[in-house]
Amino acid sequence: MKGKKKLYPDSGVELNPFIAKNYDRVMNAGTLGMYKSFIYKAIHDMNILPGDQILDMGCGSGRNDYIMSKYLNDQGQLTGLDISEHMEKHFHRKFKGDKRMEFINQRIDVPFNLQKKYDKVFISFVIHGFPHEVRNNVIQNAYNHLKPGGSFHILDFAEFDMDKMPGLHRFIFKKIECKYAFDFIERDWKEILNKSSFDNFIEQFYFKKYVRLLSAQKNG
């Protein structure tokens, strides 16, 4: 955001105004046009129920939330969190008059309390952009806002060896991703989530297995 200093200079999470305004186009380009295909599959694989209460941490423009909203009935609700004023405008434009859809300007990398518990927490291509010690705050926020037995869904890069990627994919990854993403793909995320009291893991892979929906259940 213009005029605001980034908390994490090496991160790609806090977007500059140009990228924020053109976020959906950037995502399409960065995935060689495959984003639209796998995001529909990933959201389908979340098994959203009509009355679900969903929290989207780092909702961006609301593009993913628009797809999720199609699975919800009048009792379902989705709350999107983001800190970008541009994203907030995109979100409100998409969901004008839809009382099921709510936007809150809120950082997800610091402790917060929305005074509500959700059936599902979703985060898409955000958590990899934080330093690892900060990611633990994001995971704890997800845990704290889930109902007992609720599910946490992380759509992000899978664990893989970048040196084994095809040259074009490796070139794009290195060009568009921040340094924290290189650390993210080397970690065992099931083990990390298990230490934070998540279990019953389900993995779904997309985009030549470089992208994964990792779903986990709140234990307790």
Secondary structure, DSSP 8 states (H G I E B T S, - for coil): -TT---SSTT-SSS--HHHHHTHHHHHHHHTTT-HHHHHHHHHHHTT--TT-EEEEET-TTSHHHHHHHTT--TT-EEEEEE--HHHHHHHHHHTTT-TTEEEEE--SSS----S--EEEEEEES-GGGS-HHHHHHHHHHHHHTEEEEEEEEEEEE-S--GGGS-HHHHHHHHHH--HHHHHHTTS-HHHHHHHTTEEEEEEEEETTTTEEEEEEEE--
